[in-house]
Amino acid sequence: MPAKKPKHTAFTVAVSAMDETSGSLVLKVYVAMAPDPNAALDAVRAVAAPDAAAELSGTLSDRLASRLKLRAGEVRPI
């Protein structure tokens, strides 16, 4: 019997970085479908600015994740 795929959860990650044009702090929130919180943070850091600070801020329900048609490994700004 094949092994089950790990369950992915829709983690929300807050990313803050300095805006180059105005010099003010900008906050963006991303959702990442990942098997664990560390994988979600790594996935968001891969698409965010190199000097940005990222922190896990929560999760989305399975129902909302399916409504947004999120796929495993996907990172999307919300």
BADOLUM-389024 format. One line per 2 residues: their letters; for each residue x, y, z of N, C-alpha, C, O. Coordinates in nm, 4 decimals, decimal comma, padded with zeros to 6 digits. Example, Ala and Ser with C-alpha at 12.3 -4.5 7.8 and 13.67 -1.06 7.14 Angstrom:
as	01,3190:-00,5690:00,7800:01,2300:-00,4500:00,7800:01,3200:-00,3300:00,7800:01,4236:-00,3319:00,8465 ~ 01,2850:-00,2250:00,7080:01,3670:-00,1060:00,7140:01,2900:00,0030:00,7870:01,3409:00,1138:00,8039 $
//
This chain:
mp	00,0843:-00,1178:00,0000:00,0000:00,0000:00,0000:00,0890:00,1243:00,0000:00,1805:00,1341:00,0818 ~ 00,0636:00,2201:-00,0910:00,1483:00,3402:-00,0961:00,1298:00,4267:00,0284:00,0232:00,4292:00,0900 $
ak	00,2354:00,4963:00,0624:00,2307:00,5853:00,1785:00,1398:00,7044:00,1484:00,1323:00,7510:00,0347 ~ 00,0711:00,7529:00,2519:-00,0166:00,8688:00,2349:00,0659:00,9955:00,2198:00,1732:01,0088:00,2787 $
kp	00,0147:01,0877:00,1405:00,0798:01,2179:00,1272:00,0643:01,2932:00,2589:-00,0388:01,2806:00,3250 ~ 00,1640:01,3706:00,2980:00,1483:01,4485:00,4210:00,0396:01,5547:00,4020:00,0270:01,6137:00,2947 $
kh	-00,0374:01,5776:00,5066:-00,1436:01,6785:00,5004:-00,0815:01,8174:00,4964:00,0050:01,8499:00,5777 ~ -00,1252:01,8975:00,4033:-00,0781:02,0349:00,3922:-00,1795:02,1284:00,4572:-00,3005:02,1076:00,4473 $
ta	-00,1295:02,2294:00,5222:-00,2114:02,3295:00,5890:-00,1819:02,4650:00,5262:-00,0694:02,4914:00,4835 ~ -00,2826:02,5500:00,5207:-00,2649:02,6858:00,4677:-00,2193:02,7764:00,5819:-00,3006:02,8205:00,6632 $
ft	-00,0899:02,8036:00,5875:-00,0325:02,8899:00,6906:-00,0277:03,0331:00,6399:00,0078:03,0568:00,5244 ~ -00,0632:03,1286:00,7249:-00,0476:03,2692:00,6900:00,0819:03,3202:00,7521:00,1127:03,2921:00,8679 $
va	00,1565:03,3952:00,6728:00,2871:03,4461:00,7143:00,2896:03,5963:00,6891:00,2629:03,6418:00,5778 ~ 00,3218:03,6730:00,7928:00,3334:03,8185:00,7816:00,4776:03,8541:00,7483:00,5708:03,8057:00,8126 $
vs	00,4953:03,9388:00,6477:00,6285:03,9806:00,6034:00,6357:04,1324:00,6120:00,5523:04,2026:00,5547 ~ 00,7352:04,1824:00,6834:00,7532:04,3276:00,6924:00,8889:04,3653:00,6344:00,9901:04,3001:00,6599 $
am	00,8878:04,4722:00,5557:01,0103:04,5199:00,4908:00,9986:04,6700:00,4689:00,8888:04,7256:00,4686 ~ 01,1106:04,7333:00,4510:01,1128:04,8770:00,4228:01,0787:04,9002:00,2758:01,1323:04,8336:00,1873 $
de	00,9887:04,9956:00,2512:00,9544:05,0352:00,1155:01,0649:05,1262:00,0635:01,0993:05,2255:00,1276 ~ 01,1204:05,0924:-00,0524:01,2335:05,1682:-00,1067:01,1940:05,3093:-00,1492:01,2756:05,4010:-00,1406 $
ts	01,0715:05,3279:-00,1945:01,0320:05,4596:-00,2437:00,9951:05,5560:-00,1315:01,0356:05,6722:-00,1344 ~ 00,9189:05,5093:-00,0327:00,8741:05,6002:00,0735:00,9566:05,5884:00,2012:00,9516:05,6770:00,2864 $
gs	01,0317:05,4809:00,2151:01,1126:05,4616:00,3346:01,0335:05,4169:00,4563:01,0871:05,4139:00,5671 ~ 00,9065:05,3821:00,4374:00,8243:05,3373:00,5497:00,8169:05,1847:00,5530:00,8485:05,1171:00,4551 $
lv	00,7750:05,1331:00,6666:00,7623:04,9890:00,6854:00,6340:04,9403:00,6189:00,5269:04,9966:00,6416 ~ 00,6445:04,8361:00,5370:00,5303:04,7803:00,4651:00,5067:04,6388:00,5153:00,6009:04,5608:00,5296 $
lk	00,3801:04,6056:00,5423:00,3433:04,4724:00,5881:00,2640:04,4029:00,4787:00,1663:04,4576:00,4275 ~ 00,3063:04,2821:00,4429:00,2348:04,1996:00,3462:00,2057:04,0664:00,4130:00,2835:04,0187:00,4956 $
vy	00,0928:04,0070:00,3763:00,0561:03,8767:00,4307:00,0480:03,7784:00,3150:-00,0151:03,8054:00,2128 ~ 00,1127:03,6641:00,3327:00,1140:03,5575:00,2334:00,0474:03,4346:00,2928:00,0442:03,4169:00,4146 $
va	-00,0055:03,3503:00,2058:-00,0534:03,2193:00,2482:00,0337:03,1161:00,1771:00,0615:03,1280:00,0578 ~ 00,0760:03,0148:00,2523:00,1615:02,9094:00,1976:00,1027:02,7742:00,2342:00,0764:02,7474:00,3515 $
ma	00,0819:02,6892:00,1351:00,0362:02,5527:00,1601:00,1595:02,4680:00,1864:00,2416:02,4462:00,0973 ~ 00,1717:02,4206:00,3094:00,2917:02,3471:00,3483:00,2560:02,2413:00,4525:00,1529:02,2513:00,5189 $
pd	00,3420:02,1394:00,4668:00,3145:02,0341:00,5654:00,3411:02,0768:00,7093:00,2866:02,0171:00,8021 ~ 00,4244:02,1794:00,7294:00,4543:02,2255:00,8652:00,4891:02,3745:00,8623:00,5179:02,4292:00,7559 $
pn	00,4866:02,4404:00,9787:00,5116:02,5854:00,9824:00,6496:02,6266:00,9314:00,6623:02,7300:00,8659 ~ 00,7526:02,5478:00,9601:00,8874:02,5826:00,9138:00,8966:02,5805:00,7615:00,9622:02,6658:00,7018 $
aa	00,8318:02,4841:00,6997:00,8314:02,4778:00,5533:00,7574:02,5978:00,4948:00,7968:02,6499:00,3904 ~ 00,6509:02,6420:00,5609:00,5767:02,7595:00,5144:00,6631:02,8845:00,5226:00,6652:02,9649:00,4293 $
ld	00,7343:02,9014:00,6337:00,8234:03,0174:00,6477:00,9329:03,0158:00,5421:00,9637:03,1195:00,4834 ~ 00,9921:02,8993:00,5171:01,0973:02,8883:00,4159:01,0440:02,9219:00,2769:01,1117:02,9885:00,1986 $
av	00,9226:02,8759:00,2461:00,8640:02,9023:00,1146:00,8367:03,0510:00,0949:00,8593:03,1043:-00,0137 ~ 00,7886:03,1177:00,1985:00,7605:03,2611:00,1871:00,8901:03,3402:00,1801:00,8993:03,4364:00,1038 $
ra	00,9895:03,3018:00,2577:01,1188:03,3718:00,2526:01,1817:03,3615:00,1140:01,2563:03,4505:00,0732 ~ 01,1525:03,2544:00,0417:01,2073:03,2368:-00,0928:01,1490:03,3379:-00,1916:01,2149:03,3729:-00,2895 $
va	01,0266:03,3855:-00,1673:00,9646:03,4803:-00,2608:00,9668:03,6240:-00,2097:00,9418:03,7169:-00,2866 ~ 00,9960:03,6437:-00,0820:00,9975:03,7788:-00,0242:01,1335:03,8446:-00,0467:01,2293:03,7797:-00,0887 $
ap	01,1397:03,9730:-00,0184:01,2656:04,0477:-00,0293:01,3683:03,9890:00,0675:01,3318:03,9420:00,1752 ~ 01,4964:03,9914:00,0302:01,5999:03,9294:00,1145:01,6127:03,9915:00,2531:01,6492:03,9223:00,3482 $
da	01,5835:04,1203:00,2664:01,5985:04,1863:00,3962:01,4688:04,1886:00,4769:01,4636:04,2518:00,5824 ~ 01,3649:04,1215:00,4297:01,2350:04,1230:00,4959:01,2328:04,0290:00,6158:01,2994:03,9255:00,6171 $
aa	01,1548:04,0674:00,7164:01,1343:03,9832:00,8345:01,0017:03,9100:00,8180:00,8996:03,9718:00,7878 ~ 01,0031:03,7782:00,8379:00,8822:03,6973:00,8221:00,8502:03,6263:00,9525:00,9392:03,5779:01,0225 $
el	00,7201:03,6212:00,9838:00,6777:03,5467:01,1019:00,5439:03,4804:01,0749:00,4587:03,5350:01,0048 ~ 00,5269:03,3623:01,1315:00,4034:03,2873:01,1172:00,2924:03,3614:01,1905:00,3101:03,4019:01,3054 $
sg	00,1779:03,3795:01,1245:00,0708:03,4546:01,1900:-00,0558:03,3732:01,2110:-00,1439:03,4174:01,2847 ~ -00,0687:03,2575:01,1502:-00,1872:03,1754:01,1728:-00,2097:03,0759:01,0611:-00,1187:03,0447:00,9843 $
tl	-00,3332:03,0262:01,0529:-00,3706:02,9303:00,9497:-00,5066:02,9678:00,8929:-00,5836:03,0415:00,9544 ~ -00,5340:02,9156:00,7751:-00,6667:02,9273:00,7160:-00,7367:02,7930:00,7307:-00,6711:02,6893:00,7407 $
sd	-00,8680:02,7943:00,7321:-00,9429:02,6691:00,7413:-00,9262:02,5894:00,6121:-00,8954:02,6454:00,5069 ~ -00,9468:02,4588:00,6215:-00,9398:02,3737:00,5027:-01,0439:02,4170:00,3999:-01,0193:02,4124:00,2794 $
rl	-01,1590:02,4587:00,4483:-01,2661:02,5016:00,3585:-01,2264:02,6268:00,2802:-01,2493:02,6347:00,1595 ~ -01,1673:02,7240:00,3487:-01,1242:02,8466:00,2812:-01,0094:02,8179:00,1841:-01,0049:02,8742:00,0748 $
as	-00,9178:02,7312:00,2237:-00,8062:02,6955:00,1355:-00,8571:02,6304:00,0074:-00,8038:02,6560:-00,1005 ~ -00,9594:02,5467:00,0185:-01,0137:02,4839:-00,1021:-01,0899:02,5853:-00,1872:-01,0879:02,5760:-00,3099 $
rl	-01,1573:02,6825:-00,1239:-01,2254:02,7884:-00,1992:-01,1262:02,8745:-00,2767:-01,1556:02,9196:-00,3874 ~ -01,0091:02,8969:-00,2184:-00,9049:02,9747:-00,2854:-00,8280:02,8915:-00,3877:-00,7434:02,9436:-00,4604 $
kl	-00,8582:02,7616:-00,3926:-00,7934:02,6669:-00,4842:-00,6419:02,6653:-00,4654:-00,5657:02,6669:-00,5620 ~ -00,6001:02,6620:-00,3391:-00,4572:02,6559:-00,3085:-00,4068:02,5142:-00,3301:-00,4752:02,4171:-00,2977 $
ra	-00,2877:02,5034:-00,3843:-00,2262:02,3727:-00,4090:-00,1060:02,3551:-00,3181:-00,0489:02,4526:-00,2691 ~ -00,0685:02,2311:-00,2961:00,0463:02,1998:-00,2111:00,1713:02,2696:-00,2642:00,2017:02,2626:-00,3833 $
ge	00,2430:02,3369:-00,1743:00,3651:02,4063:-00,2115:00,3446:02,5465:-00,2664:00,4423:02,6162:-00,2939 ~ 00,2214:02,5891:-00,2830:00,1930:02,7208:-00,3411:00,2073:02,8317:-00,2368:00,1705:02,8144:-00,1206 $
vr	00,2608:02,9449:-00,2798:00,2707:03,0653:-00,1969:00,2003:03,1769:-00,2725:00,2264:03,2001:-00,3905 ~ 00,1096:03,2461:-00,2017:00,0313:03,3510:-00,2673:00,0107:03,4680:-00,1708:-00,0181:03,4462:-00,0531 $
pi	00,0249:03,5914:-00,2190:-00,0079:03,7057:-00,1324:-00,1595:03,7157:-00,1158:-00,2354:03,6900:-00,2092 ~ -00,2014:03,7530:00,0029:-00,3458:03,7716:00,0255:-00,3704:03,9097:00,0836:-00,4849:03,9460:00,1102 $
//
